[in-house]
């Protein structure tokens, strides 16, 4: 899927392309037996993903930092579909404390979990540290989702085993994963302000999303667990994610309008990978424009993926002073 396909909307091997919408890729799919968690579902492509999944029958649990915005989104979903099942829970992915509270709240609902859509993110932030003293883009985009996924994994395994239905985990990455620091991940200076670049820090976090998905996919395959893990690039969409560079992005969009998608198109790849039956058993892959594509060389580095996994466990345990992942840290 190259530039020509992006501009023209030409469909790829999947039968879908850059111009396809989330409703189109899920047409005819009955997902009433599924429960999904979507992070960052209060607006943008996260809300569109929630709306379309709810339309197909999924019980959608939205994890949102801004509950007021999420309430407005839920009201709109219910206005369009009075039978929609939507639950809202507070979630701040930059906070280990908030993530653990979200997981406790979700478990209290006694729901199964078939789908985990790691959608939330921040982009091009000025340098700042999270409340856990981790560079904010890395904390929110990678560490938060890494911890959340691990804390929910047992529930997903149980659901897949008892229901016989394949579980699916999706990490929303970005084409920006190719624009990172030279070494890919700055393991030795993740919080270093001296050489901080808001663009490369974002690229680093998006590279981490792919590496995380690939390593988790490998581990689950070794265990023989019926859960797939993939990563997706939604495309260029002008949403609140660009809040720190809104004027620049609007300027660039004016001269490159043919490369940008609207929100229904931006949510299509997520919905395709999460729900489409043709992707049963497909795992450890990277998708863009609803088709499998090849990510960067760094994103395909298995050693780097394993190193990132170990680094993430150590970082979380150093923050919490105890094991938040539910297994012994023997590193």
DABEL-V162242 format. One record per backbone hydrogen bond with DSSP energy under -1.0 kcal/mol. CO is the residue of the C=O (numbers start at 0). NH is the residue of the N-H. E is the energy in kcal/mol with one decimal. If there is no record, write none. Layout:
co | nh | e
CO | NH | E
CO | NH | E
This chain:
co | nh | e
1 | 5 | -2.0
2 | 6 | -2.6
3 | 7 | -2.6
4 | 8 | -2.1
11 | 14 | -1.9
15 | 11 | -2.9
16 | 19 | -1.3
20 | 24 | -1.9
23 | 26 | -1.1
25 | 28 | -2.3
30 | 33 | -1.8
33 | 58 | -2.6
34 | 113 | -2.1
34 | 114 | -2.1
35 | 60 | -3.2
36 | 116 | -3.3
37 | 62 | -2.4
42 | 46 | -1.3
43 | 47 | -1.9
44 | 48 | -2.4
45 | 49 | -2.2
46 | 50 | -2.7
47 | 51 | -2.5
48 | 52 | -2.5
49 | 53 | -2.5
50 | 54 | -1.9
51 | 55 | -1.5
52 | 57 | -2.4
53 | 56 | -1.4
55 | 30 | -2.8
58 | 35 | -2.6
59 | 86 | -2.8
60 | 37 | -2.6
61 | 88 | -2.5
62 | 39 | -2.4
63 | 90 | -1.9
65 | 69 | -2.0
66 | 70 | -2.7
67 | 71 | -1.7
68 | 72 | -2.2
69 | 73 | -2.8
70 | 74 | -2.3
71 | 75 | -1.8
72 | 76 | -2.3
73 | 77 | -2.6
74 | 78 | -1.8
75 | 79 | -1.8
76 | 80 | -2.0
80 | 83 | -1.9
84 | 59 | -2.7
86 | 61 | -3.1
88 | 63 | -2.2
91 | 94 | -1.8
94 | 98 | -2.2
95 | 99 | -2.3
96 | 100 | -1.9
97 | 101 | -2.5
98 | 102 | -2.2
99 | 103 | -2.1
100 | 104 | -2.5
101 | 105 | -2.6
102 | 106 | -2.7
103 | 107 | -1.7
105 | 108 | -1.5
106 | 109 | -1.4
113 | 167 | -2.4
114 | 36 | -2.4
115 | 169 | -2.8
116 | 38 | -2.3
116 | 118 | -1.7
117 | 171 | -2.4
127 | 135 | -2.6
129 | 132 | -2.1
133 | 129 | -2.7
134 | 138 | -2.8
135 | 139 | -2.7
136 | 140 | -2.2
137 | 141 | -1.4
137 | 142 | -2.4
138 | 143 | -2.7
141 | 145 | -2.9
142 | 146 | -2.6
143 | 147 | -2.4
144 | 148 | -2.6
145 | 149 | -1.9
146 | 150 | -2.4
147 | 151 | -1.4
151 | 155 | -2.0
152 | 156 | -2.7
153 | 157 | -2.5
154 | 158 | -2.4
155 | 159 | -2.6
156 | 160 | -2.3
157 | 161 | -2.7
158 | 162 | -2.4
159 | 163 | -1.5
166 | 227 | -2.7
167 | 115 | -2.2
168 | 229 | -2.3
169 | 117 | -3.0
170 | 231 | -2.2
173 | 176 | -2.0
174 | 177 | -1.7
175 | 178 | -1.7
180 | 183 | -2.0
182 | 184 | -1.5
184 | 186 | -1.9
185 | 188 | -1.1
188 | 191 | -1.6
192 | 195 | -1.2
196 | 200 | -3.0
197 | 201 | -1.4
198 | 202 | -2.3
199 | 203 | -2.8
200 | 204 | -1.9
201 | 205 | -2.1
202 | 206 | -2.3
203 | 207 | -2.2
204 | 208 | -1.4
205 | 209 | -1.3
206 | 210 | -2.4
207 | 211 | -2.8
208 | 212 | -2.0
209 | 213 | -2.6
210 | 214 | -2.4
211 | 215 | -2.6
212 | 216 | -2.3
213 | 217 | -2.0
214 | 218 | -2.3
215 | 219 | -2.5
216 | 220 | -2.1
217 | 221 | -2.1
218 | 222 | -1.7
219 | 224 | -2.4
224 | 226 | -1.8
225 | 166 | -2.6
227 | 168 | -2.6
228 | 283 | -3.2
229 | 170 | -2.2
230 | 286 | -2.2
231 | 172 | -2.8
235 | 260 | -3.4
236 | 238 | -1.4
238 | 241 | -1.9
239 | 242 | -1.8
241 | 244 | -1.8
244 | 248 | -2.7
245 | 249 | -2.3
246 | 250 | -2.0
247 | 251 | -2.6
248 | 252 | -2.7
249 | 253 | -1.6
251 | 255 | -1.1
255 | 258 | -2.2
256 | 259 | -1.1
261 | 265 | -2.3
262 | 266 | -1.8
263 | 21 | -1.7
264 | 267 | -1.0
266 | 270 | -2.2
267 | 271 | -2.7
268 | 272 | -2.5
269 | 273 | -2.2
270 | 274 | -2.2
271 | 275 | -2.2
275 | 278 | -1.4
276 | 279 | -1.4
278 | 281 | -2.1
284 | 230 | -2.4
285 | 292 | -2.8
286 | 232 | -2.9
287 | 290 | -1.5
290 | 287 | -2.6
297 | 300 | -1.5
300 | 304 | -2.0
301 | 305 | -2.2
302 | 306 | -2.3
303 | 307 | -2.4
304 | 308 | -2.0
305 | 309 | -2.2
306 | 310 | -2.5
307 | 311 | -2.7
308 | 312 | -2.2
309 | 313 | -2.3
310 | 314 | -2.5
311 | 315 | -2.4
312 | 316 | -2.5
313 | 317 | -2.1
314 | 318 | -1.5
315 | 319 | -2.5
316 | 320 | -1.8
